[in-house]
Amino acid sequence: MSGIRVEFSEKTNGKIAYLILDRADKANALSSNMISDIEAAVKTILAEDELRCVVIKGTTDKVFCAGSDLKELSELTSGSAGGFLRSTHTALKNVRNIPVPVIAQIEGPCMGVGMELAAVCDIRIASTSASFAMPKVKIGIPSVIEAALVARIIGQGRASFLMLSGNTVSAQQVYDWGFLEQVADDSNALTAAVDNVIDGILSAGFLAVCAQKRLLQSWQEKPLAECIEESIRPFAAAHASNEPGELSARVIGRLKKNK
């Protein structure tokens, strides 16, 4: 794969996949080859047994993703631009549709399509070194496709600020806007924060976590009344497995032990 690596870490309760952006000499700018390789990487990840979580990160602590490959963008025509965008959207959609939780571990610049890649993840954690922008207007084109998801996460006004000005903002700023779930002081603290989230996921019921992810995504797209009604079925379905009984017994046992 050109600029994309996949690594696995085996834990007691399952496996963690790491999708690594590995084109640091180009600030991990996404080329069309990398977009294709993200699709291939997702297939590799989904083929792994006992997968419980996916982490997307840069290969170094210097950059997450500085956006799209500028050389390729400059060479697009009105005829080829649509195909480029559809390929990018398909890759990002495939990441979003991974059935287990996906965590964005962000250090350094996270811009343009890099911010869109972070947006399709379920949880976003960054270090104070991270910076964020949607700067395509500065090169004469609008932010599109998963930029719509960025707007849903941070709100219309804040999205307008980012996408109309192209200005860069800090990790703390986008945390205050609701784009990040945590901001860590440095690279070590960031890794520890991500590991802490992974530990929480691994200690939870696998079927319940997957059902919860499906519900959370549905809640982003449907009216409230429909979301509430649709949540009844997966709650009932959870009791068809042995997870509620086993995990409840474990919690009760811990409570009794701590008395």
Beta strands, then each sheet from edge to edge (+ up, - down):
strand 1: 4-11
strand 2: 14-21
strand 3: 51-58
strand 4: 102-106
strand 5: 109-111
strand 6: 123-127
strand 7: 131-133
strand 8: 169-170
strand 9: 182-184
sheet 1: 1+ 2- 3- 4- 6- 9-
sheet 2: 5+ 7+ 8-
end
